[in-house]
């Protein structure tokens, strides 16, 4: 591999990102809510030497609308808890990063911290975390403790309108990430002594209260889970507009964005750079990787992917729509597009397979070999941790620095 590394990840969700994917030949709809289905997908992604996989999660059932629940029965409904799923998959894999999505609007920071820290231990340093706000007001009714803004049909036509309406939830999410990071740091790396001869299991002076006080909650700490192999699992966020760009600049290690062409990628990178500058973040000390999302429909035969997408759209009764650019073509054509967009300054890509397992195997067995032939993607894993794959340094506990 020559030059700077190209980071490549996949976003896994149900039968794939097309709502009719579950009806495709080979989709195995009867296995969607089984451990075997997910184990097959993640081991295939690891076979392709990908940096990480993300797992979608939600509080309410999936919906055809971004902002409202629905009563449809012709699309996949139901999912597993993402953190528990990732923990199950951890011992079945050896190198690939595992990044579950969790809701931060209705979940306590303490539980988020220990769940992800436990995943980091279970995976021997391959955990990541994707915090996500609750964008649907209906989610709040599942808990009955608070209300959240209700997006309108007009709001969801414009990412900036969505972000403006949900700004307070993003501000709260930034506090959640800060509290979680402090909890991850609350045990110094050498806090555990485990000396049976002297009867000393723990150095109490190296386990710290975090005493976090924010607008929405306070957390005294410390965590109950010792510091994980990575110190802090990488935080991954998805951003479409100025408010989530600011959130990523303050809180994330990786941000995925949704350009629709190379010029759009350059413009978004400029917005991210401005947000980083506003946050006062030193990217030498705290790098921020920027990956672009693409929804992909792939086939080795020219024209076959377009025909398959047309068939899926016909079954769904409507054309596929996505916040991300939809690519239809061959793995070689996708490789060319990725390298063209990469020239704008992107660090890599998170690909959303339209139909599983077809488009995942097209990535691992078609796209990856093509990128390897072009000398831009690894031919073997050279790290054992997700931070290592991403080229991110392992942070020192803030409390060790202070003490």
N, C-alpha and C positions, 0 to 999 in steps of 0.2 A: 504494500500500500504506500502511495506517495502523497506528500502534502498533508494538510490537516485532516483528521479523521472525519468521515461522514457518519453521523449518528442516525440510526434507523430503528423505529419502533412500530408496533402495531397496536391498534385499539380494538379489543375484542368485545363484542356485544351480541348476545343471543345467537341467532342463526346468521348474523351479518347485518350490515347497515342498511340494506334495502328491506323495506317492510314485507316484501313477498319472498324473501330469501328462504324462509322455512319451507316453502312449497317446491323448491328446486330438487331435482334428482341429486341424491347424495347428501342432502341437508340433514338427515337423521333427526326429524322433529321430535321423535319419541325419546331421544337422548338429551335434549336441550337442558333439562334440569337433572342431569346426572353428573357425577364426578368424572366419569370416563370421558364424556364429551369435552370437558375443559382440560383434562389431562392430555388428551390427544392434540388439542389446539396448541397448548403451551409447549409441549415437547416438540411439535413441528416448528414453532417459532424459534425455539432454542436451536433446532437443527439448522436454521437459517442464520445463526450467529447474531440475532438482533440484540440491540441494547436492552430493551425492556418491552413488556406488554402492559397495557392498562386494562383494568376491568371496570366497566360502567356500574353504577349503583344508583339507586333512587329510593326515596321514602314511599312514594305512591307507585301504582302500576304504571307501566309505560303508556304513552299516549301518542296519537298522531299529531297532536298540537303541542307546541313547546310550553304553553302557559296554562293549559286547561286539561283536566282528565277527560276521558271519553268512555263510551260503552262498547267499543268495537270488539268483535270476537274473531275477526279475520286476520289479526296480526298477533305476533308473539306477546304474551303477557306473563309476568312472573319472572323472578330472578333470584339469585343467591346473594347473601351478604358478601360484599367484595373482599373484606379483610379476612373473613373466615375461609373463603374460597382460596385466596392467595396463600394462606397458611397451610391449607391442605396440599397445594401444589408445590410448596417449597421443597419438601424432601424428594419429590419426583423429578426435580430439575437440579442442575448444578451450577449454571453460569448466568442464565438470563435474569434480568431484573423484573421484579413483580411489583406493580404499582396499582393498588386498589384505590378506587374513588370512595370518599366518605362525605356525608353531609355534615357541615359545620354549623348550620343555623340551629339545628335542634338536637345536637349531640354534645355532651359535655367534653371540654378539652382534655380532662384527665383520662377519660376512656379512650379518646382518640390517640393520645400519647402512648398509653401502655399497649394498646392493640397493635400499633405500628412498630413499636419497639420490640414487642414479642415476635412479630413477623420478621424483623431484622435478625433476631437471634435464630429463629427457625430456619431461615434461608441462608444463614452464615454471611450476612452482609449484602443481600440483594434486594432489600425492601426499598420501595419509594412510597410516596403518599400524594394523592391528588385531592386536596380539599375542594369542596364544591358547596356553594350556597344553595338554599332552597328557593328556587325561582317561582314556585307555584304557591299561591296562597292556600290551596287545598291541602298542602302538606302539613300546615300548622294544625289543621283539624285532627290529624292523627295523634297529636300530643295534647292539645287543648290548653297549652300554657301561654301562648302568645299568638298574635296575628302578624302577618307579613303582607307586603304590598301585593295587590292583584294587578298583574300586567293586562293591558287591553289589547284588542286586535290591532290597533294602530301602533302600540308600543313595539310589538314583535316584528314590525316591518323594518325596523331600524335598530342596529346594535347599540348606537349611542343613546337612543331613548330607553332601551332596556337597562343599560348601565346606569343611566341617571335615576330611573325609578328604583333601582336596587342598590344605590350607592351606600346606604347605611348598612346593608347586609355585607357588602364588601369590606367596609370599615371594621365591622365586627369580626369578619373572617380573618383580617390581618391580625387582630388581637388574639384570635384563637391560635393562629400559627405561631405567634410569638410565645404564647403560654406553653404550647406543645414543645417548641424548641427548648425552652427553659427546663421543662420537665425531662426532656431527653438528656440535658446537660446536668441534671441535678445529682446524678451519681458520677463522680469522677471515675476515670478508667480503672484505677487501681483501688477502688473503694472496697472491693471484696478481698479479704485476706485468706480465708478458708484454711486456716492452720489448725488442724485437729489437735496437734500436740499441745498448743498453748490455749486452745479453746477460743481463739479469736477468729470469728467468721467475717466480721465487718469492721472497717475503720469508720466510726461514726462521724469523725470530723470531715470525711470526704463524701458525705451524703447531705445535701443542702435543701433547705426550704427555698422556694423560688419567690414567694411573697408577691405574686403578680396581682396588681390592682388595675382594673380597666373599667370602662364605662358600663359594660354589659355583665361582667362577672369578675370574680376574684378567685385565685387558686393559690393555696399556701404551699402545697407540695410537701415533701419530695415525691417523685414517682415511686411506685413499688417495684418497677422493673429496672434492673441494672442497665447501664449504658450499653447500647448495641455495638456490633462490630464496626459500623460506619460512623459511630458517634451520633450523627444526625442523618437519617435517611433523606435522600433528595426529595424536595417538595416540587411537585409538578402542577402547573395550572394551565387552564385554557382561557384565552383572552381574545375578544373580538373588538374591543372599543377602549376608549381612554381610561375609564375607571378600572377595568380589569388589567390594563397595562400597568397602571400605577400599583395595583395590588401585586402583580408579578414582580415589579421592580423592588418592592419592599420585602416581599415574603417568599418568593420562589427561587429555586435553583434551575428549573427548566420551565419555559413557557412555550406552549404550542399556540400557533396563530393560524389564521385562515385567509391567506391571500388567494386571489384568483388568477394571478399572472405574475410574471417576474417583476413588472413595475409595481404592482401592488405589494409584493414582498419587500421591495426596497422602501416603499412608503411606510409600511408597518414597522420595519426595522428602525426607521428614523423616529417613529413615535415611541417605540420601546426605549431607544437610546435617550430620548428626551425625558421619559419617565424615570429612567435610572439616574439621570443627572439631577432631576428634581428631588429624588429620594436621597441624594448624597451617597449613593452606593459606589464603592470602589470595586470595579469589576476585576481588577487584578487580584484583590484579596478575596472577593466573593463573585466568582464567575456566574454569568447567567446564560445558559444555553437556550437558543431560540430555534424551535422546530416548527415546520409548517405542516398542517394537517391536509391530507388529500383523501377523498373517498375514491376507491379504485375498483374498476371492473376490468379484469385482465384475461387475455387468452393469447396463446402463442400464434394462432392463425389470424392473419389480418382480417378485420371485419367481424370476427366471431364475437368479440366482446360487445360490440354495438348491437348485434342481433340478440345476444343474451339479455342485455339491458332492456331492449324493446320488449322482450318476452316477459321479463320481470315487471316492467311498467304496466303491461297489459293485464297481468294477473292482479296487480295492485289497484288497477282502475285509474291510475294517475301517474304522471311522470315523476321520477325521483327528484326530490328537492333536498338540499343540504346547506348548512352554513359554510361547509368547506367546498372547495372546487371538486367537481366530479370528473375523474379521468377515465376514459374508455380507450383501450388499445392493447398493444402487446407489451410484455415486460421490457423489451429493448426500447420501445418508444417512451415508456415511463422513465427508464434510466436516463434517456436524453433530456426529458423535461426536468427531472430532479437536478441534474448537473447544471442545466441552464438557470433554474431558479437559485441554486446554491451560489452561483456567481454573484447574486445580489447581496450575499453575506449571511445566509442562513447556515446554521450548524447541522441541520439534518431535517428529518421528516418523520411524522407519525402517520402511518397509513391505516385507513379504515377499510377493511375488506367488505365489499358489498354483499357477498355470499360466502358462507363458510361450509366446508373447508376449501372450496374451489379457489377463491381469490387469495387465501392465505398461502396455499401451496404454490400458487403462481408467483407470490412474492418470494418465498423461501427457495423455490427450485427454478425460478425463471429470472426474476429481478436480481436477486443476490448474486448468482453466478455472472450475470451481465455486468454488474457493478464491480465484481472482482476482476473480471477480464479487463475492465477499464482502469484498474489499479486504484480504486477509490474506496474499497470496502475491505474490511478484515477477512482473512482466510482462516483465522482461528481466534478464539478469545485469548486476550493477553492480560486479563484481569479476572479476579474472582468476586469483585463487588460491583454494585451498580455505580457507585461513585467512581470507581476505577474505569468502567466502560465510558463514562461521561467525561473523564478527565477532570473531575472535581476533587479538590483536596479534602482530606478528612479534618473536620474542625476540632479544635481543642475545646474542652468544656470551659465555658465562660467563668465558671466558679473556680476551676483550677488556675486560670490566669489571674483571677482576683486574689487567690489565697496562696 
